[in-house]
Amino acid sequence: MATLANAQLLRTLKPPQGIDFSSNDYLTLSQDPRLKERMIAGVAAEGCGSSGSRLLRGERDSFSELERSFAAFKGTERSLYLSSGYLANLAVLTTLTEAGDLIASDERNHASLIDGIRLSAARRAIFPHHDLSALARILDEPRTGHAFVVVESLFSMDGDAAPLAAYAALCRSTGASLIVDEAHAVGIYGSRGSGLIEALDVGRDVLVSVNTAGKALGVSGAFVAGPSWVIDYLVQRARPFIFSTAPPPPIAAALMASLAIVADEPERRERLVRRARHLRERLAAEGVPVAAGDSQIIPVVLGGNHRALAVAQAMQTHGFDVRAIRPPTVPAGTARLRIAVNIGLDEPTLDRFAVELASQVRSHHR
């Protein structure tokens, strides 16, 4: 603990306060009255908890209905709902891979992907961020088993999109399977809002995707989406699924409402794009170093841990809830503010935020 404190790496638990510039509630669905009403009705009908794993007494018709709806939304044969994105990634990576297989992983993948890879029996190879040439060399190496390529579609700390079309082509040519974490893209991209896999039209080349429901969808849990045989196999063999208590049944009702809103109200996604573009332009105009990209995730890299903490604290004092992100979440020397835009933020608020952030970045120049 002393070592962490000296390195400015101690974490604290701090509830929301001020204007939200840090959560993943991009479409503000977590506070939508329709989701609340459906969840309340779900509690009245099915109670608060599931009471067991889904293979015991925890299964509900509402889960099966939700999985059918999400598979249709995602354009896949089936989907499987789990309690969290972390569990879903562990389930996929520890179950579908075997000894002798190879997993090629982007160096900036989320911790849940990293841990799933570490817990698998496969050999792992890490390639530099978005480096197609390095990935190609890895896939060209002799191997005895199957190869898997694991990436996020929209990276959670950098806000940049993976070159999924290029990955898909490379996997086709080498016989590798592509696994994509759509945590920060589902609900936002594509004509249906199902994610970047849809937007880039690479669904036929993706073995499975993992799609969290606690970010843009506004509720909780995660879906693994893919072919029927994968879902059947996960139900039989995935320890994070088999040995976890099923999610609370009322969550399924709220998620059904969320999926309907995403489908019926594309203007929410369009508004998010406009708001993110506006803030990026305003930050750049104020001289704030904004990383490249066009997503709703805007990293402002400040370097040292102390500086990132100081700027975040100053912004919170002025009523803007933005948090400092430090190692090991991001590489050493790249501590940052991870700004997350949501559609509840109007342009005057975004303008005030940009002016204040520019002032604080200049004030805390070390």
C-alpha positions in Angstrom: 0.0 0.0 0.0 2.9 2.4 0.8 4.5 1.6 -2.6 1.2 2.3 -4.4 0.7 5.6 -2.4 4.3 6.8 -3.2 3.7 6.1 -6.9 0.3 8.0 -6.9 -1.4 4.7 -7.7 -3.8 4.3 -4.8 -7.4 3.8 -5.9 -10.4 5.3 -4.1 -14.1 4.6 -4.1 -15.9 7.8 -5.0 -19.7 8.0 -5.9 -20.9 10.1 -8.7 -20.8 13.9 -8.2 -21.0 16.7 -10.6 -21.7 16.6 -14.4 -21.0 13.1 -15.8 -17.9 13.1 -18.1 -16.7 9.6 -17.0 -19.4 7.0 -17.1 -20.1 4.6 -20.0 -23.8 5.5 -20.0 -23.4 7.0 -23.5 -27.1 6.9 -24.4 -28.3 7.8 -20.9 -30.4 4.7 -20.9 -29.6 3.8 -17.3 -32.0 6.6 -16.2 -34.6 6.1 -18.8 -38.1 5.8 -17.2 -39.1 2.9 -19.6 -36.2 0.8 -18.3 -37.1 1.6 -14.7 -40.7 0.6 -15.2 -39.8 -2.7 -16.9 -37.4 -3.5 -14.1 -39.9 -2.7 -11.4 -42.5 -4.9 -13.1 -39.8 -7.6 -13.4 -39.2 -7.5 -9.6 -42.9 -7.7 -8.9 -43.2 -10.7 -11.3 -40.0 -12.7 -10.6 -38.5 -11.3 -7.4 -35.0 -9.8 -6.8 -32.7 -12.7 -7.3 -32.4 -15.8 -9.5 -31.4 -18.1 -6.5 -29.0 -20.3 -8.5 -27.0 -20.9 -11.6 -28.9 -21.1 -14.9 -28.3 -24.9 -15.0 -30.0 -25.3 -11.7 -33.0 -23.2 -10.6 -31.7 -19.9 -12.0 -33.0 -20.2 -15.5 -36.0 -18.1 -16.6 -38.0 -17.7 -19.8 -37.1 -14.0 -19.7 -33.4 -14.9 -20.2 -34.2 -17.1 -23.2 -36.4 -14.4 -24.8 -33.7 -11.8 -24.2 -31.0 -14.0 -25.8 -33.2 -14.6 -28.9 -33.8 -10.8 -29.2 -30.1 -10.0 -28.8 -29.1 -12.6 -31.4 -31.5 -11.0 -33.9 -30.2 -7.5 -33.0 -26.6 -8.7 -33.5 -27.4 -10.8 -36.6 -26.1 -14.1 -35.2 -27.6 -17.5 -34.7 -27.6 -17.4 -30.9 -26.4 -15.5 -27.9 -25.7 -16.3 -24.3 -26.3 -13.9 -21.4 -23.8 -13.7 -18.5 -23.5 -11.6 -15.4 -20.7 -9.4 -16.6 -18.4 -8.6 -19.5 -15.4 -9.9 -17.4 -17.1 -13.3 -16.9 -18.1 -13.4 -20.6 -14.5 -12.8 -21.8 -13.2 -15.4 -19.4 -15.9 -17.9 -20.5 -15.0 -17.5 -24.2 -11.2 -17.5 -23.9 -10.9 -20.3 -21.4 -13.5 -22.6 -23.1 -12.9 -22.2 -26.9 -9.2 -22.5 -26.8 -7.1 -25.6 -25.9 -3.5 -26.6 -25.4 -1.6 -26.2 -28.6 -3.7 -23.3 -29.8 -2.4 -19.8 -30.3 -4.0 -16.6 -29.2 -2.8 -13.3 -30.8 -3.8 -10.3 -28.7 -3.6 -6.6 -29.2 -1.3 -5.1 -26.5 -4.0 -2.7 -25.4 -6.8 -5.2 -24.9 -8.9 -4.9 -21.8 -7.9 -6.6 -18.5 -10.7 -9.1 -18.8 -9.4 -10.2 -22.2 -5.8 -10.4 -20.8 -6.9 -12.4 -17.8 -9.0 -14.8 -20.0 -6.0 -15.4 -22.2 -3.7 -16.0 -19.2 -6.2 -18.5 -17.8 -6.5 -20.4 -21.1 -4.3 -23.3 -22.0 -3.3 -21.7 -25.3 0.0 -20.1 -26.1 -0.3 -16.3 -26.3 1.4 -13.8 -28.5 1.0 -10.0 -28.0 1.2 -7.7 -31.0 1.6 -3.9 -31.0 -1.5 -1.9 -31.1 -3.2 -2.2 -34.5 0.0 -3.6 -36.1 -1.2 -5.7 -39.0 2.3 -6.6 -40.1 3.3 -7.9 -36.6 0.0 -9.9 -36.4 0.6 -11.4 -39.9 4.1 -12.6 -38.8 2.6 -14.2 -35.7 0.0 -16.0 -37.7 2.6 -17.2 -40.2 4.6 -19.0 -37.6 4.3 -22.8 -37.5 1.7 -24.1 -35.0 0.1 -27.3 -34.0 -3.4 -26.1 -33.0 -5.8 -23.4 -34.0 -5.1 -19.7 -34.0 -7.4 -17.0 -32.5 -7.1 -13.2 -32.9 -8.5 -11.3 -30.0 -9.2 -7.5 -30.2 -11.6 -4.9 -29.0 -13.6 -3.2 -31.7 -13.5 0.2 -29.9 -10.7 0.4 -27.4 -11.9 1.5 -23.9 -8.9 3.8 -22.9 -7.9 5.1 -26.3 -11.2 5.5 -28.0 -9.9 4.3 -31.3 -11.4 1.7 -33.6 -9.7 -1.5 -34.6 -9.1 -2.2 -38.3 -11.6 -5.1 -38.2 -11.9 -5.4 -42.0 -8.1 -5.9 -42.3 -8.2 -8.4 -39.4 -11.0 -10.3 -41.0 -9.1 -10.6 -44.3 -6.0 -11.7 -42.5 -7.9 -14.4 -40.5 -9.6 -15.6 -43.7 -6.2 -16.0 -45.4 -4.5 -17.8 -42.5 -7.4 -19.9 -41.1 -7.5 -18.0 -37.8 -10.7 -17.2 -35.9 -11.5 -13.6 -34.9 -12.9 -12.8 -31.4 -14.1 -9.3 -30.9 -15.0 -7.4 -27.7 -17.7 -4.9 -28.6 -18.1 -3.5 -25.1 -17.9 0.2 -26.1 -19.4 -0.1 -29.6 -22.6 -2.1 -29.0 -25.6 0.2 -29.0 -23.8 2.9 -30.9 -22.5 1.9 -34.3 -24.2 0.4 -37.4 -27.6 0.9 -38.8 -29.2 -1.3 -36.1 -26.8 0.1 -33.5 -25.4 -3.4 -32.9 -21.7 -2.3 -33.1 -18.7 -1.9 -35.3 -18.9 -5.5 -36.6 -22.2 -4.5 -38.2 -21.0 -1.0 -39.3 -17.9 -2.5 -41.0 -19.8 -5.5 -42.4 -17.5 -8.2 -41.0 -20.0 -10.4 -39.2 -19.4 -13.4 -41.4 -15.7 -13.3 -40.4 -16.2 -13.0 -36.6 -16.4 -16.3 -34.6 -17.9 -14.7 -31.6 -18.4 -11.2 -30.1 -18.7 -10.2 -26.5 -21.1 -7.3 -25.9 -21.5 -5.7 -22.5 -24.9 -4.5 -21.4 -23.8 -2.1 -18.7 -22.5 0.6 -20.9 -24.5 2.1 -23.8 -27.3 -0.4 -23.1 -27.6 1.1 -19.7 -28.2 -2.0 -17.5 -25.9 -4.9 -16.6 -24.3 -8.2 -17.8 -23.0 -9.2 -21.2 -23.9 -11.3 -24.2 -21.7 -13.7 -26.1 -23.0 -13.7 -29.7 -22.2 -16.3 -32.4 -23.1 -19.6 -34.0 -25.3 -22.1 -32.3 -22.5 -24.6 -31.7 -20.4 -22.1 -29.8 -23.3 -21.2 -27.5 -24.1 -24.9 -26.9 -20.5 -25.6 -26.1 -20.2 -22.7 -23.7 -23.3 -23.9 -21.9 -21.7 -27.3 -21.5 -18.1 -26.3 -20.7 -17.7 -22.6 -19.7 -16.9 -22.5 -16.0 -17.7 -18.8 -15.5 -21.2 -19.6 -16.8 -21.8 -23.0 -15.2 -20.6 -22.0 -11.7 -22.1 -18.5 -11.4 -25.4 -17.5 -10.0 -27.7 -16.3 -12.8 -28.3 -12.5 -13.0 -31.3 -11.1 -11.3 -34.3 -11.8 -13.6 -35.7 -8.2 -13.6 -32.5 -7.2 -15.5 -33.8 -9.1 -18.5 -36.9 -7.0 -18.7 -35.0 -3.8 -18.5 -32.7 -5.0 -21.3 -35.6 -5.8 -23.6 -36.7 -2.2 -23.2 -33.2 -1.0 -23.9 -32.8 -3.0 -27.1 -36.2 -1.6 -28.3 -35.1 2.0 -27.6 -31.8 1.5 -29.5 -33.7 0.1 -32.5 -36.5 2.6 -32.5 -34.5 5.8 -31.6 -31.5 6.0 -33.9 -31.4 9.8 -33.2 -29.8 9.0 -29.9 -26.8 7.5 -31.6 -26.7 10.4 -34.1 -26.7 12.9 -31.3 -23.8 11.1 -29.5 -21.7 11.4 -32.7 -22.5 15.1 -32.9 -21.7 15.8 -29.2 -18.4 13.9 -29.4 -17.3 15.7 -32.5 -18.2 19.0 -31.0 -16.2 18.4 -27.8 -13.2 17.2 -29.8 -13.3 20.4 -31.9 -13.6 22.6 -28.9 -10.8 20.9 -27.0 -8.5 21.2 -30.0 -9.5 24.9 -30.4 -8.5 25.5 -26.7 -5.2 23.8 -27.2 -5.9 20.6 -25.3 -3.9 17.7 -26.7 -6.7 15.4 -28.0 -5.8 11.9 -29.2 -6.8 11.0 -32.7 -10.3 9.4 -33.3 -13.9 10.3 -33.6 -15.6 8.1 -30.9 -17.4 9.1 -27.7 -14.2 8.2 -25.7 -11.7 11.1 -25.7 -8.4 10.4 -23.9 -6.4 13.4 -22.9 -3.0 12.0 -22.1 -1.1 14.0 -19.4 1.8 11.7 -18.7 2.6 11.6 -15.0 0.2 10.1 -12.4 0.4 13.2 -10.2 -0.5 15.6 -13.0 -3.5 13.4 -14.1 -4.8 13.3 -10.5 -4.3 17.0 -10.0 -6.2 18.0 -13.2 -9.0 15.5 -12.4 -9.4 16.8 -8.9 -9.5 20.4 -10.1 -12.2 19.5 -12.7 -14.2 17.8 -10.0 -13.9 20.9 -7.8 -15.4 22.9 -10.7 -18.4 20.4 -11.0 -17.2 18.1 -13.8 -16.9 14.4 -12.9 -14.0 13.2 -14.9 -11.5 10.7 -13.4 -7.8 10.1 -13.8 -6.7 6.8 -15.4 -3.3 5.5 -14.4 -1.2 2.3 -14.7 -1.7 -0.6 -14.9 -4.9 0.4 -16.8 -2.8 2.3 -19.2 1.0 2.1 -20.0 3.4 3.8 -17.6 3.9 7.5 -18.5 0.5 7.8 -20.2 -1.7 8.7 -17.3 -4.8 10.5 -18.6 -8.2 11.8 -18.3 -10.6 9.4 -20.0 -13.4 11.7 -21.1 -16.7 9.9 -22.0 -19.3 11.9 -23.8 -23.0 11.1 -23.3 -26.1 12.5 -25.0 -27.3 14.2 -21.8 -24.5 16.8 -22.3 -25.5 19.9 -24.3 -23.2 22.0 -26.3 -22.9 24.9 -23.8 -21.9 22.4 -21.1 -19.3 20.9 -23.4 -18.0 24.4 -24.2 -17.6 25.2 -20.5 -15.9 21.9 -19.9 -13.4 22.5 -22.7 -12.5 26.0 -21.5 -12.1 24.8 -17.9 -10.0 21.7 -18.9 -7.7 23.8 -21.0 -7.2 26.1 -18.0 -6.4 23.3 -15.7 -4.0 21.6 -18.1 -2.1 24.8 -18.5 -2.1 25.4 -14.7 -0.8 21.8 -14.0 1.9 21.8 -16.6 4.1 19.2 -14.8 
